[in-house]
């Protein structure tokens, strides 16, 4: 998925795959950024003004760098959950960045 970094007007690609092997970047962004002010779905006016196909906008370069630094960990966590599911685990607790998730 394409993401606009508003501060620098740079468009970047971000891809997050779910346990099913399909792209779930948009789903992730909707959940991850639902209660923050750091990102939002790119407005049609912004797409036109900045000549971008970005679906989401992250406001600052610092916010994008923070996300980028954690993407590998996030993807590894998703892949780890998939491995446990493939090994027969159907319900478990997983911890990431001090947050606990029940899958």
N, C-alpha and C positions, 0 to 999 in steps of 0.2 A: 504494500500500500504506500502511496506517496504522502509525505508529510511536509508541510511548509513550516520552516523555522521563521517566525515572524520578524524577530529581531534582525536577522541577516538576510531575509528574503531568499533563503536557500531551500530548495526542495530536495528531500532525501527519500530513499526507499527504506521501509521497515517491514519485515516479514516475521510473523510469529505463527508457528505451526502448532496445532492442537494435538492431543493424544491420538486423534484419528488420522493424523498425517495431512490434514487439510489446513489451508490458511485460515487463521482466526484473528488476524491483526485488528480488524475493525471491532470485533467482539471484545478483544482485550482492551482496546483504547476506550470503548464505551464504558467498560467496568472500571478500569484503572483510573481513568480521569473523571469519573462521574461526580466525585465530591471535591474536586479541586478547581482552581482558577487557572491552572497552568496550560491547559489545552482545551480545544473545542473543535467541533466539526467545522471545516473551512466553509465560509460563506460564499455563495455564488459571486457576489461582488468582488471578494478577494481573489477568487480564481481568475476572474476577468482582469482585474487591476494588475495583479502580479503575474499574469500569464502562467498559471500553474494548474496542474490537474490534481493537486493535493486534496485528499479527502479530509485530512485533519490538520490543524494548526497547533504547533507548540509555540508559546509566546517567546521564550528566551532560549538562547544558546545554552545557558547553564542547565535549564530544565531538560533540554534534549541530551546534553552530555550525560546527565544523571541517568536518564533512561537508557542511553546507549551503553553506559558502563554496566548496567544491570541486565541487559537483554540476554546475554549469554547465560547468566544465572537463571533467569526466568525460563529460557528454553530448556536448560538442563533439568530444571525442576519438573517441567511438563513431560519431558522425555523419561525422567525417573518414575513419575507416576504411571506413565504408559507401561513401562517395564514391569512395575508391580502388578498392574492390572493383567498383563499378559501372563504373569506367574500365578494368577488365581486370586490375588487380593481384590476385594470388591469395595472395601470400606476401610479407610485409614486416615490418620492425621498426619499432615505434612507441615513443616515449618519453613517459612521463607521470610527473611528480614524481620524476624521476631513476630511475624503474623502466622497464626495457625489456621490451616485450611482443612476441612473435612471433605474428603472425596468419596 
